[in-house]
Amino acid sequence: MLGLASLRDLGELKIIEILERSLGESRRTVVGFGDDVSAIRLPDGKVAVLKTDMLVASTDVPPGMTMRQIASKAVVANVSDLAAKGVRPIAGLVALGLPRNLTSQDIRALASGLSGSSKHYGFPLVGGDTNESKDLTISIALLGTTRKKSQLVLRSTAKVGDTVAVSGEFGSTAAGLKALLRRRKQPDRLPPALYRAVYSPRAELKLGLRLAASGALTASIDSSDGLAWSLHELARASGVGIQINRVPVSKAAVEFAARHRYSASDLALYGGEEYHLVVTVKPEKFRMAQKAARGRLKAIGVVTKKPFQVQFKQAEKEYPIAMRGWEHFKS
């Protein structure tokens, strides 16, 4: 029975579905549950775009990450979702759940990470809340605005025939995390590319803004839950299928996979914690999008008529790509 199911049985998506049914939407809602952000219509006709994301140390922080890096990652996770929508954050709030065994030095490092990262992306953190908790928790809420809904690049607007593209290569974070387990929590021994992927992720805000402004995109999502998961979410939200013909794997992930007998494509598809953009583009405007992206977009496939199916095509054969990635309570 659903009423007796544990959170592990439900998973994050089902929990959100239950909340959505109870909370509903108001007449001012422009974007509700189910996308990277939420949005409401303001009295002056503009649209307020809202984003909140929570970092919890026990589930989101790799071994050896410093307090400054933890705080920066919390900011990046929020900014990345706004980047996928083509929205610039203009202000944010931060709520901290702090274990009592932290020191003043820890708090200064957290503050430095929050301040440095928010300044990097061009917005102030203007307030928030603190409380005691058993696990370090950082919850950030961001605000951005647009003149109208049509300026937002949603998950739900991919069209059959669109080109599917990504803004980077995948697998480095998954490889870095696996390397940490193999090396017994020694971050300083990671190859530089894997260290940067795990400990210094970056949101692609400027790229997202340029792509949205180009008018070439039809849909967009950030890849923080994994490439495969993101492709499935685009397909589900838009009621389409996706067929890819290549998986862009980073050189560092390929080298790690070969050395330790992992599947490089699995690292890239299912790893998560990488803040690239996964987009669909009007095929006749791909060159325009590529110009806006300054050459960083990689075409990997096409949107198909097969609802909710995500497949890999190779030598005229099609293979299903599993909907695997990071899902809270299940992963």
Secondary structure, 3 states (H helix, E strand, C coil): CHHHCCHHHHHHHHHHHHHHHHHCCCCCEEECCCCCCEEEECCCCCEEEEEEEEEEHHHHCCCCCCHHHHHHHHHHHHHHHHHHHCCCEEEEEEEEEECCCCCHHHHHHHHHHHHHHHHHCCCCEEEEEEEECCCCEEEEEEEEEECCHHHCCCCCCCCCCCEEEECCCECHHHHHHHHHHHCCCCHHHCCHHHHHHHHCCCCCHHHHHHHHHHCCEEEEEECCCCHHHHHHHHHHHHCCEEEECCCCECHHHHHHHHHHCCCHHHHHHHCCCCCCEEEEECHHHHHHHHHHCCCCCEEEEEEECCCCCEEEEECCEEEECCCCCCCCCCC
